[in-house]
Amino acid sequence: MSAPLFAAVARSLATKHFGVDEPVADPFPEGAVVADGDQLIVYRHTDAAQAIGPLMLAAAKKGTSKVALLVGDAPSASIAARQAQQLQRAPQVFVVVDTDIEPAIPADLPIASEPLLSDIELAKATYEPHGLETVVEAGIVRGELLGLEVSRVVDGIIEVGVGRFDREAGAMLRGTGVSDGALGDAIALVAPHRTSDALPHPLNRMGRERWLRSLAVTDPSLLGLDTLVPVETVAERENLLDPFVAGALGTESAGQSVLAVFAAGLDTTALSHAADLVTRYEPDRVVVAIPETDLLPALTALYPLLAVPTTVVGMSAPWPR
């Protein structure tokens, strides 16, 4: 659908279901938004799970307290409804059915995939001597260097490379057996770029959220915590280039459980991922860690909308400026 069609749908739904006379629709990512007094009506054609952050930013900008999200995609509407449950002043989420709307039923959390115990043991035995962090995500055991995956273990086979294409190319050249030297070569290639004094390079632009997490896991006191271990997000990261939050679970001296959420850049989708992490891990409080350079008023006001007590802290960026 095009922007004019998004606007037409938003105006029609706002008039029929919310009594808005002569509505004016403004652009919204993959949709359109109608503001009327104290209410904000957003139509999102698809992928509503990514709309929660932009939606709440729009509501704050318009100064509205009543927010409705109308979604043309039922599965993602259910995910958005689940995420909205963890927000203060939670928006109402509806599914658009022809010209009518129905309340979206919150989706259950997906069951986390569990890796083979033998894969975990092999990963730790292989990665720890090289100083890699062993991280489980989407049922796959990965070896990360300062937050960037350089290897993974799949069904007892060690794969080496940054990203799928690098791993596949390496497998074609080396076969299924990976020597200790191949892993060392990959680390030697990546390590010089994961420092603050390196020149700008794709290898220091990838996985910055995980880079922050790696530093905090090594030294939880950076966030005022006693312990901190990585946890996987509910949604799976699709690629290495786009911003995507990282999570960790820790404790503080008072014994409270603390969920740490790491974000970087102007990533408004981080709020929806944080909401899902709150649902899964049920922490006593949340700390959102972002680079000091990203401590912008719009972002720092976004995360405290979580229903769980939330603070935002800045971390010194470890990558080249």
Beta strands, then each sheet from edge to edge (+ up, - down):
strand 1: 25-28
strand 2: 31-36
strand 3: 39-44
strand 4: 66-71
strand 5: 92-97
strand 6: 100-103
strand 7: 133-137
strand 8: 140-145
strand 9: 148-154
strand 10: 157-160
strand 11: 227-231
strand 12: 246-251
strand 13: 257-262
strand 14: 285-291
strand 15: 310-315
sheet 1: 1+ 2- 3+ 4+ 5+ 6-
sheet 2: 7+ 8- 9+ 10-
sheet 3: 11+ 12- 13+ 14+ 15+
end
